[in-house]
Amino acid sequence: MKTYVWHHFILLSSLFFLCSFSSVKKKKPVKKSSTKTALVSHTTPAKNNPYYIIIDKSDYELRVYDDQGWYATYPVVFGSNDLNDKYMAGDKRTPEGKFVVLLKKIHPQWGPELLLNFPNDESIRKFNERQQHGLIPRNAKIGNGIAIHATRPQEEWTVDYYQNWTDGCISLKYSEAKDLYSYIPAGTPVTIQK
């Protein structure tokens, strides 16, 4: 009887540990890349790339999908607390729309970074339209340099407490950004929505 109770205790403890180990939910194991390239640049989708990313600003989530469906979810934070679409450079807002991972690089402060093709044609169209309607100043600039990147290693708490801190980028925990970076190729489609 003691052996049965002890085995039952170990099984339940193991299940609890596995369930609470990480906030990243994965459907299947991620194949880790052993390549340590500091910069990978492509503007066209990678051949046989099964991945696409949907970033939902109201849920503070970055979801990865592949050709089988949902693959992984990562909690993220943004720039401005109002979560509105980016209007112009300096407004700290995260742009909405359809983008592509333009290149991968290791940033000196926050490590793994997936640079998006912002501004793209749709972003420029929205910017010009808003300028014509007087929603932004005539001398405003559209901005650039929007990326999916990590927090600094010691600042992962910003994601846990929904502290929007970027200049318009999408930020995830340092450890989780390394995971995302390991399997998402340049050319991956990214949709950012509210």
HELIX and SHEET records of a PDB file:
HELIX    1   1 LYS A    2  SER A   20  1                                  19    
HELIX    2   2 ASP A  121  GLN A  132  1                                  12    
HELIX    3   3 PRO A  153  GLU A  155  5                                   3    
HELIX    4   4 TRP A  157  ASP A  160  1                                   4    
HELIX    5   5 TYR A  174  TYR A  183  1                                  10    
SHEET    1   A 7 LYS A  25  LYS A  26  0                                        
SHEET    2   A 7 GLY A  69  VAL A  77 -1                                        
SHEET    3   A 7 GLU A  61  ASP A  66 -1                                        
SHEET    4   A 7 TYR A  52  ASP A  56 -1                                        
SHEET    5   A 7 PRO A 189  GLN A 193  1                                        
SHEET    6   A 7 GLY A  97  HIS A 107 -1                                        
SHEET    7   A 7 LEU A  39  SER A  41 -1                                        
SHEET    1   B 5 LYS A  25  LYS A  26  0                                        
SHEET    2   B 5 GLY A  69  VAL A  77 -1                                        
SHEET    3   B 5 ILE A 170  LEU A 172 -1                                        
SHEET    4   B 5 ALA A 147  ALA A 150  1                                        
SHEET    5   B 5 GLY A 111  LEU A 116 -1                                        
END                                                                             
